[in-house]
Amino acid sequence: MTGGEVAGILVAVFWAILVSFLAVVLVRLAQTLRATTRMVADVTEQAVPLLADASATVRSAQTQLDRVDAIASDVQEVTSNASALSSTVASTFGGPLVKIAAFGYGVRRALGRGGDGADAPRASSRRTVVVGRTVPSSRRRKQKG
C-alpha cells in the first residue's frame, strides 16, 4: 500500500464518520420537529376553547356593565328628583314652620314671665349696667390679651 492509498482510506473513514454524525443529528432534529408540531397542535386545540370562553366572559361583562350603567343613571335621576322634592318641601313648609315655632316660643315666654316666672332668669345671674362706671383694670387686661 502506498501513501496515496493510505490517505484515501483515511479520508474515506473520516467521511463515513462525518456522514454518520450528520445522520444522527438529522434524526434528532426530525424528532424534535415532530414533538414541536405535536405540542403546537395540542396548544392550538386547547387555546381555541379558552379564547372562546374568554370572549364569552368579556361579552357577559360588557352586558353587566351596560346594566350597571343603566341602574346608575336611574339612581342619579331618582336622586335629583328627591333633591328637587326636598327643596320644594323645604321652601313650602320651612318658612311657615319656622314662623309657627317662633310664635310658639314667644307665647311660651310671654306666658312664663307673666305667671310663676319659671322661664325668667334668676336674680343672681342678672347683671346691671351702671352708667358712668368703669370696668376694673384686671378685666381690661383679659379683654386685650
C-alpha positions in Angstrom: 0.0 0.0 0.0 1.3 3.3 -1.0 1.0 6.6 0.8 -1.8 7.7 -1.5 -3.9 4.6 -0.8 -3.5 5.1 3.0 -4.5 8.7 2.7 -7.6 7.7 0.6 -8.6 5.2 3.2 -8.2 7.8 6.0 -10.3 10.3 4.0 -13.0 7.6 3.4 -13.1 6.7 7.1 -13.3 10.4 8.1 -16.0 10.9 5.5 -18.0 7.9 6.9 -17.7 9.2 10.5 -18.9 12.7 9.4 -21.9 11.3 7.4 -22.8 9.1 10.4 -22.6 12.1 12.8 -24.8 14.2 10.4 -27.3 11.4 10.1 -27.7 11.2 13.9 -28.1 15.0 14.1 -30.7 15.0 11.4 -32.7 12.1 13.0 -32.7 14.0 16.4 -33.7 17.2 14.6 -36.6 15.4 12.9 -37.8 14.0 16.3 -37.6 17.5 17.8 -39.6 19.0 15.0 -42.3 16.2 15.2 -42.6 16.8 19.0 -42.8 20.6 18.4 -45.5 20.1 15.8 -47.5 17.9 18.2 -47.1 20.4 21.0 -48.3 23.3 18.8 -51.3 21.2 17.7 -52.2 20.5 21.3 -51.8 24.1 22.3 -54.0 25.1 19.4 -56.6 22.6 20.4 -56.7 23.9 24.0 -56.3 27.6 23.1 -59.3 27.8 20.8 -61.9 26.8 23.5 -60.1 29.0 26.0 -60.3 32.0 23.7 -64.0 31.3 23.1 -64.6 31.2 26.8 -62.7 34.4 27.3 -64.7 36.1 24.5 -68.0 34.9 26.1 -66.8 36.2 29.5 -65.9 39.6 28.1 -69.3 39.8 26.3 -71.1 38.9 29.6 -69.0 41.5 31.5 -70.0 44.1 28.9 -73.6 43.2 29.3 -73.4 43.5 33.1 -71.6 46.9 32.7 -74.4 48.1 30.5 -76.9 47.1 33.1 -74.9 48.8 35.9 -74.7 51.9 33.8 -78.4 51.9 33.3 -79.0 51.4 37.0 -76.6 54.2 37.9 -78.3 56.6 35.6 -81.7 55.7 37.1 -80.3 56.2 40.6 -78.9 59.6 39.5 -82.4 60.6 38.2 -84.1 59.4 41.4 -81.5 61.4 43.5 -82.1 64.5 41.5 -85.9 64.0 41.9 -85.5 63.5 45.6 -83.4 66.6 45.9 -85.9 68.7 44.0 -88.7 67.3 46.2 -86.8 68.1 49.3 -86.1 71.6 48.2 -89.8 72.1 47.3 -90.9 70.7 50.7 -88.4 72.9 52.5 -89.4 76.0 50.7 -93.1 75.2 51.0 -93.2 74.2 54.7 -90.0 75.6 56.0 -90.8 79.2 56.3 -94.3 78.8 57.9 -93.0 76.1 60.3 -90.2 78.5 61.5 -92.7 81.2 62.0 -95.1 79.0 63.9 -92.2 77.8 66.1 -91.1 81.3 66.8 -94.6 82.3 67.6 -95.0 79.4 70.0 -91.7 80.3 71.7 -92.8 83.9 72.1 -96.1 82.8 73.5 -94.5 80.4 75.9 -92.0 83.1 77.0 -94.8 85.6 77.5 -96.9 83.2 79.5 -93.9 82.1 81.6 -93.0 85.7 82.6 -96.5 86.7 83.5 -97.1 83.6 85.6 -94.8 81.9 88.1 -91.6 83.1 86.4 -90.2 79.7 85.6 -88.6 80.8 82.4 -87.4 84.1 83.8 -83.7 84.4 84.5 -82.5 84.2 88.2 -81.9 87.4 90.0 -78.4 86.4 91.0 -77.3 85.8 87.4 -78.6 89.2 86.2 -76.1 92.0 85.6 -76.9 95.6 85.9 -75.2 98.3 84.0 -74.4 101.5 85.9 -73.8 104.4 83.6 -70.6 106.2 84.2 -68.8 103.4 86.0 -65.6 102.0 84.6 -64.5 98.4 84.2 -61.9 97.2 86.7 -58.3 97.1 85.3 -58.0 93.3 85.7 -60.9 92.8 83.3 -59.4 95.2 80.8 -56.2 93.2 80.6 -58.1 90.0 79.9 -60.1 91.6 77.1 -56.9 93.0 75.5 -54.9 89.8 75.9 
